Each structure stands twice: as C-alpha cells, then as structure tokens.
Amino acid sequence: MNNRYKAILTDGLVTCLVIFISSCSTDVSSYENTTPKLDIKEYFTGEFVGYAMVQDYSNKVTRRFCVELNGTWDNNQGTLAETFYFNDGEITYRTWKLSKLANGQYTGKAEDVVGIAQGKQAGYAFNWRYSLSVPIDEDTYQFTMDDWMYKLDEHRVMNKTTMSKFGIDVAEITLLFDKSSNQKTCVKPLI
C-alpha cells in the first residue's frame, strides 16, 4: 500500500474515532425531565461547606480538601466566594461572578478562570465548562474543566469534574455539598 492510501486510511480512521468519541458525550438536556430540579441560583445561596478528593489519571487520591462557600444574588447576578483548605496545608480562594441567563444558561468569571465559563442546567443536572489556570511549582498551566453537578435531594449536590490537558484526562475531582448540616466553616486542619 502506498503512502497516499495509508494517509487516506489513517485520516478516515481518525475521523471515525472522533465522531464515535463525540457521540458518546452526554448532553445536559438529556436530564431535562429529572427531579429534584437543581436551581443554581437557589442552591448556591448562603454559607455552607463541601468536601472533596482529587484523583490522578490512575485513580489514586492525590489531595483532599474542604471548601467554604458563601453565595449571594442580586436578581440574576450572583457572587460565590470559595475558600479551599487542602490537606497539605495550602489555602486558595476563588470568587465567581455569575450571571443567570434564559433557558437554564449561566455564565461566570473568576480570577483563575480564563475567559468565560459556560453552564447549563436541566432537571437535576448542571454542566459547567471552563479553562482554569493552575499554578504548579514555578509555572502556571491551563486545564479544561468539565464540571457536572447532580442534585441528590433537597440538601445535597454531588459534583464530579474532569480536568484535562490537550484532550487527555489528567485528574478527576469528586465533591459533595451538603446543606443539611449547620456547619458553615471547614474543620481545620483537614487530615
């Protein structure tokens, strides 16, 4: 087989693979008829905490953290202040400026988010996508975040985020928000 036919065959296989992979991705609208409905504006109001773990590409837990959240809204403009307490002693902060648009759409900006985050709610699910700048040692890297939230009941939301670089998944973050507790601050130090 000559090089021209090999190139055509290779291009065809790559195209089929891309179509197959993209057809497997979930669209948030497939959750439209599910309950309980997750209203981001309603749920992310007030003070509460969440607990999380970070797993690397091999599923090994590499970090754990607690996050304190404080959300306020003025009509359809929201502020969500987050303070992260990692088990290794690191403390970081992020303040989201959120906008609720029509049809379950949201946008957001934060100091370590590159550009504008895009989100959509349907039924009990919310999908949030953005690029995040993460300092590692002396450098800063950009990662693509594919963030999914699922409302479990009146008080709890499960959050699962895939972190990728160049289309390769490098980490996964699993986070549970629980507003049933009166706990407003993280227990320090996190062990």
NULUM-457399 format. One record per residue (C-alpha): residue number from 1; z, x, y. Coordinates in steps of 0.5 Angstrom, whole numbers, plus 500, padded with zeros to 3 digits. Layout:
rec num->NUM&z->Z&x->X&y->Y
...
***
This chain:
rec num->1&z->500&x->500&y->500
rec num->2&z->498&x->503&y->507
rec num->3&z->503&x->504&y->513
rec num->4&z->500&x->498&y->516
rec num->5&z->501&x->493&y->511
rec num->6&z->508&x->496&y->510
rec num->7&z->509&x->495&y->517
rec num->8&z->507&x->487&y->517
rec num->9&z->511&x->486&y->511
rec num->10&z->517&x->489&y->514
rec num->11&z->516&x->485&y->520
rec num->12&z->516&x->479&y->516
rec num->13&z->522&x->480&y->512
rec num->14&z->526&x->482&y->518
rec num->15&z->523&x->475&y->522
rec num->16&z->525&x->471&y->516
rec num->17&z->532&x->474&y->516
rec num->18&z->533&x->473&y->523
rec num->19&z->531&x->466&y->522
rec num->20&z->536&x->465&y->516
rec num->21&z->542&x->468&y->519
rec num->22&z->541&x->464&y->526
rec num->23&z->540&x->458&y->522
rec num->24&z->547&x->459&y->519
rec num->25&z->551&x->459&y->525
rec num->26&z->555&x->453&y->527
rec num->27&z->553&x->449&y->533
rec num->28&z->560&x->446&y->536
rec num->29&z->556&x->439&y->537
rec num->30&z->557&x->438&y->529
rec num->31&z->564&x->437&y->530
rec num->32&z->563&x->431&y->535
rec num->33&z->566&x->425&y->531
rec num->34&z->572&x->429&y->529
rec num->35&z->579&x->428&y->531
rec num->36&z->584&x->429&y->534
rec num->37&z->580&x->431&y->540
rec num->38&z->581&x->438&y->544
rec num->39&z->581&x->437&y->551
rec num->40&z->582&x->444&y->554
rec num->41&z->584&x->442&y->561
rec num->42&z->589&x->437&y->558
rec num->43&z->592&x->442&y->552
rec num->44&z->592&x->449&y->557
rec num->45&z->596&x->446&y->562
rec num->46&z->604&x->448&y->563
rec num->47&z->607&x->454&y->560
rec num->48&z->607&x->456&y->552
rec num->49&z->606&x->462&y->547
rec num->50&z->601&x->463&y->542
rec num->51&z->602&x->469&y->536
rec num->52&z->596&x->473&y->533
rec num->53&z->594&x->478&y->529
rec num->54&z->587&x->483&y->530
rec num->55&z->584&x->485&y->523
rec num->56&z->579&x->490&y->523
rec num->57&z->572&x->490&y->519
rec num->58&z->575&x->491&y->513
rec num->59&z->580&x->485&y->514
rec num->60&z->586&x->490&y->515
rec num->61&z->591&x->487&y->520
rec num->62&z->591&x->493&y->526
rec num->63&z->595&x->489&y->531
rec num->64&z->599&x->483&y->532
rec num->65&z->601&x->480&y->539
rec num->66&z->605&x->474&y->542
rec num->67&z->601&x->471&y->549
rec num->68&z->605&x->467&y->554
rec num->69&z->600&x->462&y->557
rec num->70&z->601&x->458&y->564
rec num->71&z->596&x->453&y->566
rec num->72&z->595&x->449&y->572
rec num->73&z->589&x->445&y->574
rec num->74&z->587&x->442&y->581
rec num->75&z->582&x->437&y->579
rec num->76&z->576&x->440&y->575
rec num->77&z->578&x->447&y->577
rec num->78&z->584&x->451&y->573
rec num->79&z->587&x->457&y->572
rec num->80&z->590&x->460&y->566
rec num->81&z->595&x->466&y->566
rec num->82&z->596&x->470&y->560
rec num->83&z->601&x->476&y->558
rec num->84&z->599&x->479&y->552
rec num->85&z->605&x->483&y->548
rec num->86&z->602&x->487&y->543
rec num->87&z->607&x->490&y->537
rec num->88&z->605&x->497&y->539
rec num->89&z->609&x->496&y->546
rec num->90&z->602&x->495&y->550
rec num->91&z->602&x->489&y->555
rec num->92&z->596&x->487&y->558
rec num->93&z->594&x->481&y->563
rec num->94&z->588&x->476&y->564
rec num->95&z->587&x->471&y->569
rec num->96&z->582&x->466&y->567
rec num->97&z->579&x->462&y->573
rec num->98&z->576&x->456&y->569
rec num->99&z->571&x->450&y->571
rec num->100&z->570&x->444&y->567
rec num->101&z->563&x->441&y->568
rec num->102&z->560&x->435&y->565
rec num->103&z->559&x->433&y->557
rec num->104&z->565&x->438&y->555
rec num->105&z->562&x->444&y->558
rec num->106&z->566&x->449&y->561
rec num->107&z->565&x->456&y->565
rec num->108&z->570&x->461&y->566
rec num->109&z->571&x->468&y->569
rec num->110&z->577&x->473&y->568
rec num->111&z->578&x->480&y->571
rec num->112&z->576&x->484&y->564
rec num->113&z->570&x->479&y->562
rec num->114&z->563&x->481&y->564
rec num->115&z->559&x->475&y->567
rec num->116&z->561&x->468&y->566
rec num->117&z->564&x->465&y->560
rec num->118&z->560&x->459&y->557
rec num->119&z->564&x->454&y->553
rec num->120&z->563&x->447&y->550
rec num->121&z->568&x->442&y->547
rec num->122&z->566&x->437&y->541
rec num->123&z->571&x->433&y->538
rec num->124&z->577&x->437&y->535
rec num->125&z->573&x->444&y->537
rec num->126&z->571&x->448&y->542
rec num->127&z->567&x->454&y->542
rec num->128&z->567&x->460&y->548
rec num->129&z->563&x->466&y->548
rec num->130&z->563&x->471&y->553
rec num->131&z->563&x->479&y->554
rec num->132&z->569&x->483&y->554
rec num->133&z->571&x->490&y->557
rec num->134&z->576&x->493&y->553
rec num->135&z->579&x->500&y->555
rec num->136&z->580&x->505&y->548
rec num->137&z->583&x->511&y->550
rec num->138&z->579&x->514&y->556
rec num->139&z->573&x->510&y->555
rec num->140&z->571&x->502&y->556
rec num->141&z->567&x->498&y->551
rec num->142&z->564&x->492&y->552
rec num->143&z->564&x->487&y->546
rec num->144&z->561&x->480&y->545
rec num->145&z->567&x->475&y->543
rec num->146&z->565&x->468&y->539
rec num->147&z->571&x->464&y->540
rec num->148&z->573&x->458&y->536
rec num->149&z->579&x->453&y->537
rec num->150&z->581&x->447&y->533
rec num->151&z->586&x->442&y->535
rec num->152&z->590&x->441&y->528
rec num->153&z->595&x->436&y->531
rec num->154&z->598&x->434&y->538
rec num->155&z->601&x->440&y->539
rec num->156&z->598&x->446&y->535
rec num->157&z->591&x->449&y->536
rec num->158&z->588&x->455&y->532
rec num->159&z->584&x->460&y->535
rec num->160&z->579&x->464&y->531
rec num->161&z->575&x->470&y->535
rec num->162&z->570&x->474&y->532
rec num->163&z->569&x->481&y->536
rec num->164&z->562&x->484&y->535
rec num->165&z->558&x->490&y->538
rec num->166&z->551&x->491&y->537
rec num->167&z->551&x->485&y->533
rec num->168&z->556&x->488&y->528
rec num->169&z->563&x->484&y->527
rec num->170&z->568&x->489&y->528
rec num->171&z->574&x->485&y->529
rec num->172&z->577&x->478&y->528
rec num->173&z->583&x->475&y->532
rec num->174&z->587&x->469&y->529
rec num->175&z->591&x->466&y->534
rec num->176&z->596&x->460&y->533
rec num->177&z->598&x->456&y->540
rec num->178&z->604&x->451&y->538
rec num->179&z->607&x->447&y->544
rec num->180&z->612&x->443&y->539
rec num->181&z->617&x->449&y->541
rec num->182&z->621&x->449&y->547
rec num->183&z->619&x->457&y->547
rec num->184&z->616&x->459&y->554
rec num->185&z->616&x->466&y->553
rec num->186&z->615&x->472&y->548
rec num->187&z->621&x->475&y->544
rec num->188&z->621&x->482&y->546
rec num->189&z->620&x->487&y->542
rec num->190&z->615&x->484&y->538
rec num->191&z->616&x->487&y->531
***
